[in-house]
């Protein structure tokens, strides 16, 4: 296994060298992220007023005339203080604010208000308009409608001690470890530790190196996403990237079946074997590299805990504490896997012929991981068909192993028949356009119903890909006094497709949404339009669902982040309607 890890090390080093070959003399201005250039905060005063404040970084400024307060009438609109005179290439002679600016919303205002602002840097960068929706009291106050999960977690980070926050997010990480997004890590870590024949102590060290590296990468990506406003989900879901790493896992699987052996050049191999003599069980460095790769590839899906941490970092600009809670949450995600492959390995028999069986099993697990990685870029029917092929091959292998290991025949024979039968059903279903792993023949028994349901769901949603189209639809809905649901969606978002099948395809859900304007915001592409759609309501990524009331103001406390089932979705919508 150590040879394999050094092979990965060389691969990563090649990527690093490719980036290092870019022009080292090219220099760009070092601009602050918008959340650090203009730090916004709001405070409810004892007088009933609401104080808004912006701390403005040195050599940055905010435009006076770019402040907007949607949801406030003229009597409660804050009075803007006089600014500094400024000659601007974008707006000509204007007034700006530097250092800090504070505004007060008079007492008596209620509901939610969307505060917008825009600023620039003296060095020549003008940021896109920013906005924040705040609760002011009355029937729409946070006390009346509560807070969304991401808001509640962000508030916890603001108000609680660091120790309490770390403990909370470690526990949330333990829960996230059992989500489908984290499961692909299991075959990688199991193949790393168990497949290398490591002792319990060595296995714990190797697995620990893997988990820590994965958590570090996860935390780093989260902080970058929060501070830069980048859609890193989209960046890491590029077809060429997913395809490349899926191919890598296929290459890693082939030696498990004895097709070839991955080896380094003889001179380097001899030196490494001499240095690692007596350290059976894999390389700590190789484990760390593989953990970093898995953190890039199979990090957790968008969930309320992740969104809450990103919201806290974006609002406070506290990257250090944000990185710590994300790192600890990553450790929580990796802990069950670490215990499974270390403590669980004690119950395995002593090394022997069964190790060859384990190698073959890990080979199939690596192939399964490759299929999970490429799911976002494959047609659903093709993906189901490939699982069918994999199960048929697995069935054949189990049947052959039953002949070689007579003691295992009572177990391997039934498993072989089951895998072969299910794989065949998947192939038959995929041939007819089936897209369900657990109901492969549904396409033949309910073609008309399934097809009409899918078409009705697509017809019910209006798909938008740019902010201008969203503005038009929101204006029309407000004029008509109509509720709006924004569905943030992407083709590479597996959870989005799951919800389309398991939530929006249910008649009771679509019946409950009668009269609601359903807008699907497609952020598949990583471009300016997608980033503006995400930043409009500070959405970290899909799937996310935003409710806009008939008055055009978001019901922020009812926002849904991440995948939920049909009953949870309906409960959320019923509670949202009662806020009127």
N, C-alpha and C positions, 0 to 999 in steps of 0.2 A: 504493500500500500504506500510505503514511503516514496517509492519510485513514481507512483501516480501523482502524489502531492507535489513532487518537484517538477513533474511535467506541467501541472497547473501553474506552478510558480513561474516557469519559463513563459507560459502563455500570457499571464498577467504582465510580466516584465516586457513582453513584446508590445502589448497595448500601451504601456507606459512610455516605451521608447518612441512609439508612433506619435504620441502626443507631444513628447519632448522635442520631436523633430520640427515642430512648428517654429515660426520665426520668433526667436527670443527677444528681438529688439522692438517688436510691436508693442506699443504702450497705449493703454486706454485710461481715461480719467477714472479715478476710484470713487464712484458715487455710492452714497449710503442707500441701503434698502429704504423704501418709502416709509415703512413702519418705524424706522429709527430716525429718519429725517424729520418726521412730524409725529410725535407721540401724543395721541389723543386720550383724554380721560374725561369722565363725567361724574358728578357728585350731587346727590340730593341734599339740599340745605334744610335746616329746621324750619325756615320760613315758608317752605313749600316750593321754593324756587329750585331750579336745576342749573348747576354751574358746569359749563363746558370749557375745557382748557386744552390748548395745544402747546407742547414744548417743542420749539423749532431749533434744529441744530444750527451751528455756526455756518455761515455762508449759504444758508437756505432761506426761503421766504414763502409765505402764503399770500395769495391774492385776496384782497378784500371783497371784490365783487364776485368771487367764485364760491362764496358761502351760500348754501341753500338749505332750507328747512321745510321739507315736504311733510305735510300732515299738521302744520301749525297755521292758525288763522293770523290775520294781520295784528290783532291785539296781543298775541303772545309770541310774536316773532322777536328774537333778541335784537337789541340795538347794537350796531357794529361800531366799535370805537374808531377814531381817526387813525389812519395808517401813515406809513412813511411814503413820500413821493418816490416814484420809481419809473424810469423809462425802460419799457420792455419791448423786445423785438416781436413778441407774440401779441400783446394787447396795447402797445403804445404807452402813453402816459397813464399811469394807474397808481393805486395805493396798495402797499403790501405790509405784511406784518413780519417782524423778525424777533428772534429770541423766544417770545411766548405771547399768546393772546388768550384772553378769557372772556367768555360771553355768558349771559345769564338769561335763562328762559323764565319769564314771570310765573308766579304762582297761579294756579287755576287751570293750567294746561293739562290735558289728560290724553290718554291713548299712546300711540307710538309715533315718533317723528324720525324721519330719515335725514340725518345731517350729512351734507356733502361739502367737500372742500378740494382745492387744488393748489399745488405749489411747485416751485422750481428750485434749481440750484444755480448759484452764480456762475458755475463753470459751463452752463449751457444746456443742462438737461431739464426738460419740463415733464413732470410725472403725470400719468393719467389721473382723472378725477377719482378721489377716494370718498367713501361714504360709510356711515355706521348708523344702524337703527337702534334707538334707545327707548326705554319705557319711561313714561312720565307720571303715571298714577292714574287714578280713576278706574273704570271698568277694564281697561286694557293694561293695567299695571302688571309688573312682574309678580306682585303678591296675588293678584287675581288670576292670572293665567299660568303662573309658574314659570319655570325656566326649562329650555330644552336641555337634553343631557350634556351636550357639549358646553353650553353656557354654565351649567351647574359645576362641571368638572373644572372649567377655567376659573370660576369664582372660588372653588376650593383651593386651587393653587395660589390664588391671590391672597386668601385670608388665612389659610392654615400654615403651620410650620413646614419647613422642608422635609423633616423626618416623617411627618404624617403623610405628606404628599407622596413621598417615595414608597411608603408602605401601601398606600391606596393603589398606586399604579402598578406595583408588583403584583398585587392581588388581581387587578384587572388583566394583567398579562397572563396570569395563570388561566383565567377564563378564556382568553383569546387563543390559547394554545390548542384548544379543542375545536377551533373553527376550521372549515375546509381550506382557508387560505394558508394555514400553518402546517397542514398535514404533509405536504410534499417535503418538508424538512426531515421527516422521520426516516425515509429510506436513505437519504444522504448521510445522516448521522449514524444510523444503524450500520450501513455499509462501511463507514469509516472506523467505528469502534469494534463491533462484533466481527466484522469480516477480516480485521487485521489480527485477530487472536490476542487482543490485549488483555492483560490482567486487570482486575477490578481497579487497582490504584492507577495504573497507567491509562486505563480506559476513561477514568474520571478526569484525569489531566487533559487528555486529548479532546474529550467531549466538552470540557470547560473552555478550552481554547477556541473550539468551534462556536460555542454559544456566546462567549464574550465578543468575539469578532463580529458575529452576526448582529448582536445588540449595538455595537459601536457604529456599524454601517447604518443600521436602522435609525439610530439617534441622529447621526450626521445628516442623513437625507431629510429627516423630519424638520430639523432646524433650518436647513436650506430652503425647504418648501415654505416654511412659515415666514422667514425673513425676506425672501425674494419674491414671494407670491407665485412661485413656479408650480406648474402642474407636473410634478415629478412622476405621478402615476402614468401619465401619457408618455413621458420621456422614456420610462423603463418598459413600456409596452410596445416599443417599436418592433414591427415584424422581423426585421433583420437581426435584432438583438435576441428576441425570443427564439427565433429559428437557429441562431448560432449556438446558443447554450443548450437547446434541445438536442442539437447534433452532437454537442460535447457529451451529454449524458448517454447518448446512444453509443458513442465511442467508448465511454467508461463501462458500458454494459457488456460489450463484446468480449473483453478479456475474461469476464466472469463465466462465459460459456466456452472458453478455451480456444477462441478463434485466433488470438495472438496475445502477446505479452508486451505491455508498454515498458520500454527501457530507455534510459538515457545513454549517451555515449559512454563507451567502456571506461575511459580514464576518469570521467566525472563520477560514474557509477561506483567505481572501486573506492574512490575517496569518500563518498557519502556512506557507503556500506561500512568502511573502516571507522568513520566518525560515529555512526549510529549503532555500532556493534553492542549488543547487550541491551538495546532499547526496543524490544519487540512491542508492537502495538501501534505503530504509526508515528508520524512526525507532528510535533506541536505546531511548527510553522506551517506545514501543509494543512493541518486541521484549521488553523486560523484563516488561511487563504480560502479554503473551501467554505468556511463560515461566512466570510465576507461576500463571496459570490452568491451564496444562498440568501443572504440579507438583501442583495440587489434584486434577486429573481423572485423569491417567494416570500417577500415581506407581507405583513398582515394587510387585509383589505381595509377600505375606509370604514371605520367604526366610530361610535360616539367617543370612546376614550382617546383615540388618536386625534379626532377632530377637536376635542377639548384641549388637548395639549398644544396643538397647532394654533388654536385660537388664543390661548394664553401667551404663547411666544409672540404672535403677531401683535397683540394688544400692548404687551408690556415691554417688548424688545429684550426681555431677559433670556438671552440665548443659553447662558450657562445652566440656569435652573431648568429650563425647558429641555436641554440636552440630557440632564441628569434623570428627569422623570421618564423620558423616552428610552434611555438606556436601561433603567430599572424595569420598565415595562417589557423591553426586549428580553431581559434576563428571566422575567416571569414566563414569557412565551416559551423560552428554551428549557426551563427547569423540568417540566414533565418529560420532555424528550431525553434530557440528560439522565434522569433517574431511570427511565425505561431501559436505556442501553447500557447502564452501568450496574445498578442494583439488579435489574432483570437478567443481566448476563450471568449472574451467579447460579441461576437455575438451569443453565445450559450444561449438557454433558461435557466430559473431558474431550480435548481435541482428538479427532479421528476422521474416519471417512465421511462423517456427517458434515464436515466443514465444506466439502465439495457441494453438498446439497445447499448449504447456506450461501455459497458463492452464486449458485444458479438462482436462488431466490432473490438475492440482492440484484442480480442482473435484470430480472423481471421488474423489480421495484424501480431500478434506474430507468427502464423503458417506460414504466408507468409515469414516472416523474416527467420524462420528456413529453409525454402526451398531455399532462396537466399544464405544462409550460406553454404549449402551442395552441391550447384550446381557444384563446381569444382571437387567433388569426385564422382558424380553420372553419369551414362550413360545419354546422352541427352534425349533419348526416355523415360526413366524412370522418369526423371525430369519433362518432359512435361506431362506425365501421372499423376504424383502427383499433378500438378497444376489443371489438369482436375478433380481429386477427390475433391480437395479443393473447386473448383468453384461449383461443384454439391452439396456439403454439404452446401455451402453458399446460393445457390438458395433455398434449402429446408428450411433453417433457415429464409430467407427473406419471404418466402411464409407463414410460420407460424406466423411471426411477423405482417404480413399484416392482419391476422385474429384478432390479439389482439389489434392492434392500427388502428382503422378504418380510422382515419384522414390520416394515412400514406399509406393506401391501394393504392391510385392512383400512388404513387411513388414506393412502394415495389413490387407490382405485375409485372410491366415491368422489373424492375431490376432482379427480381427472374427468369423470363423467359429468359432474356438475359444471366445471369450467368449460368443457367442450359443448355442452348443451346451451349454456348461456351465451357463449361466444357465437354459436351458430345462429341463435335467435337475434343477437345484435346484428349480425351480417345480413340476415333476412330483413330485419327492420330498416337498417340503413339503406338497403337496396330500394326500398319503397319510400325513402325520404324521412324515415323516423329520426327523431332527435332525443329520445328518452333512453337513458341507460337502464332504468329500472322498469320501464314499460316498453320494451323494444317493439312489440307488435301492435301498439296502440294506433299506429298510423293506418293499419288495415281495418281495425274494428270501429274506429270513430273518425274516419277521414273527413266526412262532411261536417261533423260538429266541430272537430278541432280546427279545420280550415276556416269555417265561418267565424269561430271565436277569435282566432288570430287576426283575421281581416278586420273584425269589428273593433278590436283593441287598437290596431294601427290607425283605423279611420277615426277613432275617438280622440287621438292625440294630434296636435299640430306641431310638427317638427320645425325647430328654429335653430339657426347656426350663427346668427350675428345679433349684436345688441340693438341695431335699428329695428329689426323685425320684432324683437321682444318689446321695445318701447311702444310700437304700434298696437300690439296685442293687449298690452297692459292698459293703454289709454282707452281702447275700445271696451275692455271689460269694466273699467271704472265708470265709463259713461253709461254702461248698461246695468251697473250695480251688481256685477257678477263676481262670484268667487273664482279664484285662479289657483291652480296647482302647477308649480314648476317641477318638472321631473328632470334632474340632471342625469344625462345618459351618455354612454360611450360604447362603441362596438367592442372594445377590448375589455369592458367591465363585465365579468362573469356574473357577479351578483345582480347587475341590471337585468340580464337575461333570465336569471332565476326568478326575479320578482315579476317579470312580464308573464312568465308561465304560471307561477304559483300564486300570484296576487291579482294582477289585472286581467287575467284570463277567467277569473271566477265571476259569474253573473252577479252575485250579491255585491261585489265590490263596485262593478261598473254601474249597477243600479243606484248605489249610494252616491255615486259621483255625478248623477244626472243633474244638469244645469251648471256644473263646474266647467270652466274653460281649462282644458288640459293641455299644457304647453310642454313639449319635450325639448329640452335644451341639449343639443348634440354637441358634446365637447370632445369628440373622438380625436380630432386633429389638434396637434399642439401648435396653435397659432395665436395671433393677437386677438382674434374674435373670441376664441375659446377662453382665453385668459380673462378677457373683459367680462364674459358671461359669468365666470366663476367668481371674480372679484366683486361683481354687482351686489351680491348678498354674502360675501365672505364665505363662500362654500369651498371647502378644501378639496373635494373631488366627488365623483359619483360612486354609488348611488346616494343622492340626497333629494329630499322633497320639501319644498317651500310652499307654505300656504299664504296667499295674498287675499286680504279681505275685500269686500265690495267697495271700501273707501280707498283702495289702492295701497294700503299699508300691510306689511308682512306681520303675521302672527308668529313672532320669533320663537316664543316659548313652545310652540307645537311642531317645530321643525323635526323632520326625521332624517337621521344620518345613518347610513349603512343599511344592510339587508334586514327586513322584518317579514313576518308571516302575514297572512291575510287578516287574521283576527286583530293583531296588533295595529295594523294599518287602519282598519275600520274603527277601532276604539279611538285612535288618534284623531281621525276625521270627525267622529261624533263629538269629541271634546272640543275640537276647534270650532265647530258650528255653534256650540253653546256660548261662545265668547261674544256673540253679537249682542 
